[in-house]
Amino acid sequence: MSNKIKIILIAAIAVSSVACTNIGTDEKESGDYYEKSVTFPQNASLEEKLKLTARLVPDSQQFKWQKLEMTAFIHFSINTFTDMEWGNGDESPELFYPADFDAEQWARIISEAGLKMIVLTCKHHDGFCLWPTRTTNHSVKYSAWRGGKGDVVREVKDACDKYGLKFGIYLSPWDRNASTYGENEAYNNFFRQQLKELLTWYGKIDEVWFDGANGEGPNGKKQVYDWGSYYDLIDTNQPQAVCAIMGEDIRWVGTETGYGRETEWSATALAPGGRKSNRENNERLGLKATGDDLGSRNIIQKADKMFWYPAEVDVSIRPGWFYHSNEDDKVKSLEELVDIYFSSVGRNAVLLLNIPPDTRGLIHENDALRLKELRDYLDSTFEDNIAYRAFTKHRGARKSMDGNYETYMYIDEFPAQIEFSIPFPQECNVFMIQEYIKKGQRIEEFMLEAFINDEWLELGTSTTVGYKKMLRFDKISSDRFRLTINKSRDNAMLNEIGLFLAPPLLPGNE
Ligand code: FUL
């Protein structure tokens, strides 16, 4: 045997044995996991901190929320009728008159688009309440709509129930109408009463959205919010609900553009919510929701505590959050929405897509059409997972090609290479990979290649995975693929990988 052949043989045996011994079905991991937060022991080394962070996991509400993937925001209020984005709080309730109001039309369009929840602006910064609250006269009760007997919150919640959608409430802490705003305890009482009405009058609430915007009230004063007492009310009345943005379960991704970070850790050193101790923690570490890096090794090194605090990407289908007739022709294009989908759901976040109903009280035809186009596009992209037809020699790898979130391939040494082949070459341009986050988020770097013209060609490379990561690449055709997990904070658990062919977005554009 020539030396050259000997070297090739030895190299081939080495590659296949590295790959085989580390990729299996048998999980050898034991020990504790930490729900929602983990505190590091004093003087912990970076390695120890990384291992603890790798075992940080979502609680069951956070996990259920993450699986929704795509949800809808509805901005609808007095602003819809005044053509404003931020009302002053002095608008007459009589302006609110959606003559053809139909919450079932909203729920039908939204559920057909594949969005799983509606989060409704029950009260925006102007203080106008979409339900007949007992706390103020600034509400639907003092409008002529439904003879003052209407309740938008009730009708939207009923429509959500009918169409199998979850229901969330947006309640702006900032209130430009409330006379007590800025008189701390008096307003905190008023706000708690409003929150309690919403939490107790309408059945199950799945998400509570507290906006971070905090300006002055009608008397020029700023309010100090009693966040802890708001969270207690939610825990008491709707313990299954997640609380977003200024809440302690769901993090604002930091932009309103629809784009999440490529490196998106759900395990962050950014402490959640508005409590004083958490705000101080963030000031000490110099962290903000808008920061570029919330969970890298550098940040972990400086932190005392880590949190499971996953990202939500909120963005409007139009330029404004509220409806403006002069934006009827500015509904985002299918191309933009698809890009947003891959940059939010495809980057370990949940998409909260705002669709603002018009002055009739209906979702405008242009928005409805675009949502249908988006659904059709995603259905045709994801209807066939080529990886389901793959053969692989790695024990356990099939467990991440079976469509079952609860089964996963376990990898305990890095770099790890998983090679798989399909019966005949197929075209694809999208790669999807998911970590089993019930045991933490761990992968720090991965790469996908395809065997084309006798060599391995890199299709894409990225950093974090988390609940879901998707990569798009130019269409190729191959029957052999190779996934490399280069770096991970601990053993990796891949519950799903997928290869798909997305249709061209513009005719002739491949
Ligand atoms: C912001 C608000 O000021 C906007 O009006 C909108 O509601 C957006 C979702 O959040 O903070």
Boltz pocket constraint, residues with backbone or C-beta under 6 A from the ligand:
constraints:
  - pocket:
      binder: B
      contacts: [[A, 85], [A, 211], [A, 212], [A, 213], [A, 314], [A, 321]]
      max_distance: 6.0
